[in-house]
């Protein structure tokens, strides 16, 4: 897990310190187009003469922050829906489950394209679509875990102490599901990053001249055909390592966080 944390920490630090890099990520210098690595441009420049490292650092900000925000929304919504369905059962469970099944039938990428067609290119439509796409799996996971938790003796003990059902669900059951929820959220950040990067690659997400890893891969295709791989390879490899790191961290969280102690 330590190498994964080191990779993720390095990328986050780079995003935070991107403003200190002396080169403007949007500065165009056609005379230096596709120049190789140098002291001034450690990763070279792209087909428009823009510094690849500067764009990689500045692109880390939306490439990380937007997926985290999306997963924050999807995890919160999914956890609350799953908790309600698993606790109440009956009509509430049936209604929520059918709504989740309907949502699962809508592919996230397709939904993003439909929303973008109505609202225009930008980060809003892809973010909303991916949040909707990621919510049902979280809700299903929490629903199943909640149904198991309500059978445990501590829930009956809280009832005997006079706790209301909402208080038991939120204050006692939900914390016991924290490991599962956090592990799922960590993995979902990687999923959201790939999905949003794919949408930026096809021109639906963040628009030029703003830097974004998915858009950088798309912009680097011409350089790749010209035999200069770094403009496309640098963002692609960075995204790959971040997604792998998130997967390793998510698996570790799921396996290492112990069930919290509860009153008996």
C-alpha positions in Angstrom: 0.0 0.0 0.0 2.9 2.4 0.7 4.0 2.6 -3.0 0.3 3.4 -3.9 0.1 6.1 -1.3 3.5 7.5 -2.5 2.2 7.7 -6.1 -1.1 9.3 -5.1 0.7 11.7 -2.8 3.1 12.8 -5.5 0.3 13.5 -7.9 -1.7 15.4 -5.4 1.3 17.4 -4.4 2.0 18.2 -8.0 -1.5 19.4 -8.5 -1.3 21.6 -5.4 2.0 23.1 -6.5 1.2 23.5 -10.2 0.9 27.2 -9.9 4.6 27.4 -8.9 5.7 25.9 -12.2 7.2 28.8 -14.2 5.8 27.9 -17.6 2.3 28.9 -18.6 0.4 25.6 -19.6 -1.5 27.5 -22.3 1.4 29.4 -23.8 1.7 28.5 -27.5 5.1 28.5 -29.3 4.7 27.0 -32.7 8.3 27.4 -33.4 9.2 24.8 -30.8 6.4 22.4 -31.6 7.1 18.8 -30.8 10.5 19.6 -29.3 11.9 16.9 -27.1 12.7 17.0 -23.4 15.1 19.8 -22.3 16.0 21.6 -19.1 13.3 24.2 -19.8 10.7 21.5 -20.8 11.5 18.2 -19.0 8.7 16.3 -20.8 9.1 18.3 -24.1 6.3 20.3 -25.8 3.2 19.3 -27.7 2.2 20.0 -31.3 1.3 23.6 -30.4 4.5 24.2 -28.5 2.9 24.0 -25.0 5.0 22.6 -22.1 3.8 19.1 -21.5 4.8 19.0 -17.8 3.1 22.3 -17.1 -0.1 21.0 -18.7 0.2 17.7 -16.8 0.5 19.4 -13.5 -2.3 21.9 -14.1 -4.4 19.1 -15.6 -4.1 17.1 -12.4 -6.4 19.6 -10.7 -9.6 18.9 -12.6 -8.6 15.3 -13.3 -8.5 14.6 -9.5 -11.0 17.1 -8.1 -13.9 16.5 -10.4 -13.9 12.7 -9.8 -13.6 13.2 -6.1 -16.6 15.6 -6.1 -18.6 13.2 -8.3 -17.9 10.3 -6.0 -18.7 12.4 -2.9 -22.2 13.0 -4.4 -22.7 9.4 -5.6 -21.5 7.9 -2.3 -23.6 10.1 -0.1 -26.7 9.6 -2.2 -26.1 5.8 -2.6 -25.4 5.3 1.1 -28.6 7.1 2.2 -30.8 5.3 -0.3 -29.2 1.9 0.6 -29.6 2.6 4.3 -33.2 3.5 3.9 -34.0 0.5 1.6 -32.2 -2.0 3.9 -33.7 -0.6 7.1 -37.3 0.0 6.1 -37.8 -2.9 3.6 -41.3 -3.3 2.3 -42.6 -0.7 -0.1 -39.7 1.7 0.4 -37.2 -1.1 -0.4 -39.2 -2.1 -3.5 -39.5 1.5 -4.8 -35.9 2.3 -4.3 -34.7 -1.0 -5.7 -36.8 -0.5 -8.9 -35.5 3.1 -9.3 -32.0 1.8 -9.0 -32.6 -0.9 -11.5 -33.9 1.7 -14.0 -30.9 3.9 -13.4 -28.5 1.0 -13.9 -30.0 0.5 -17.4 -28.5 3.9 -18.4 -24.8 3.7 -19.3 -22.9 6.6 -17.8 -21.1 7.5 -21.0 -24.3 7.5 -23.0 -26.1 9.6 -20.4 -23.3 12.1 -20.4 -23.5 12.4 -24.2 -27.3 13.0 -24.0 -26.9 15.6 -21.3 -24.0 17.3 -23.2 -26.2 17.4 -26.3 -28.7 19.5 -24.3 -26.4 21.6 -22.3 -23.3 21.8 -24.5 -19.7 20.6 -23.8 -18.3 21.2 -20.4 -17.7 19.5 -17.1 -21.2 19.8 -15.6 -23.0 17.2 -17.8 -20.3 14.5 -17.5 -20.1 15.0 -13.8 -23.9 14.7 -13.3 -24.0 11.7 -15.5 -21.2 9.8 -13.8 -22.6 10.6 -10.4 -25.9 9.1 -11.4 -24.2 6.1 -12.9 -22.1 5.4 -9.7 -25.0 5.8 -7.3 -26.9 2.5 -7.7 -24.0 0.2 -7.0 -23.2 2.0 -3.8 -26.9 1.9 -2.8 -27.1 -1.8 -3.5 -24.0 -2.5 -1.5 -25.2 -0.5 1.5 -28.7 -2.0 1.3 -27.3 -5.6 1.5 -25.0 -4.7 4.3 -27.8 -2.9 6.2 -30.1 -5.9 6.0 -27.3 -8.0 7.6 -26.6 -5.4 10.3 -30.3 -5.0 11.5 -30.2 -8.7 12.5 -27.4 -8.2 14.9 -28.1 -8.1 18.7 -26.8 -4.5 19.2 -29.7 -3.1 17.1 -32.2 -4.8 19.5 -30.2 -3.5 22.4 -30.4 0.1 21.2 -34.1 -0.3 20.7 -34.5 -1.5 24.3 -32.5 1.7 25.4 -35.3 3.8 23.7 -33.3 4.8 20.6 -35.5 5.7 17.6 -35.1 3.8 14.3 -33.5 6.8 12.4 -31.1 7.3 15.3 -30.0 3.7 15.3 -29.7 3.6 11.5 -27.5 6.8 11.3 -25.6 6.7 14.6 -25.0 2.9 15.0 -25.5 1.0 11.8 -24.0 3.5 9.3 -20.7 3.8 11.1 -20.3 0.0 11.1 -20.5 0.2 7.3 -17.8 2.8 7.0 -15.1 0.4 5.9 -17.2 -0.9 3.1 -18.4 2.5 1.9 -14.9 4.1 2.0 -13.4 1.2 0.2 -16.1 1.4 -2.5 -15.7 5.2 -2.8 -11.9 5.0 -3.2 -12.4 2.5 -6.1 -15.1 4.7 -7.6 -12.8 7.7 -7.8 -10.7 5.6 -10.2 -13.8 4.6 -12.2 -15.0 8.2 -12.4 -11.5 9.4 -13.4 -11.4 6.9 -16.3 -15.0 7.7 -17.4 -14.5 11.5 -17.2 -11.1 11.2 -19.0 -12.8 9.2 -21.7 -15.4 11.9 -22.2 -12.7 14.6 -22.3 -10.9 12.5 -24.9 -13.9 12.7 -27.2 -14.4 16.4 -26.6 -17.4 16.3 -24.2 -15.6 17.2 -21.0 -13.3 20.1 -20.1 -12.7 22.3 -23.1 -9.4 23.7 -24.5 -7.3 25.5 -23.8 -7.8 24.2 -20.2 -5.5 21.3 -19.4 -7.1 17.9 -18.7 -5.5 14.5 -18.9 -8.1 13.0 -21.1 -8.1 15.9 -23.5 -4.2 15.9 -23.4 -4.3 12.3 -24.7 -6.6 13.3 -27.5 -4.5 16.3 -28.4 -1.3 14.2 -28.3 -2.5 11.8 -31.1 -0.9 13.9 -33.8 2.3 14.1 -31.9 2.2 10.3 -31.5 1.8 9.8 -35.2 4.8 12.1 -35.7 6.9 9.9 -33.5 6.8 12.1 -30.4 5.0 10.0 -27.8 5.3 12.1 -24.6 2.4 14.6 -25.1 0.0 11.6 -25.2 2.0 9.1 -23.1 2.6 11.3 -20.1 -1.1 12.0 -19.2 -2.1 8.4 -20.1 0.6 6.8 -17.9 -0.1 9.2 -15.1 -3.8 8.4 -15.1 -3.0 4.7 -15.3 -0.8 4.8 -12.2 -3.3 6.9 -10.2 -6.1 4.5 -11.0 -4.0 1.5 -10.0 -2.9 3.3 -6.8 -6.6 4.0 -5.9 -7.4 0.4 -6.5 -4.7 -0.8 -4.2 -5.6 1.7 -1.5 -9.3 0.8 -1.8 -8.6 -2.9 -1.4 -6.4 -2.2 1.6 -9.0 0.0 3.3 -11.6 -2.7 2.8 -9.4 -5.3 4.3 -7.8 -3.4 7.2 -10.5 -1.2 8.8 -11.9 -3.3 11.6 -15.6 -3.2 12.7 -16.0 -0.4 15.3 -16.8 -1.3 18.8 -20.5 -1.0 19.7 -22.4 -1.0 22.9 -24.0 -4.3 23.9 
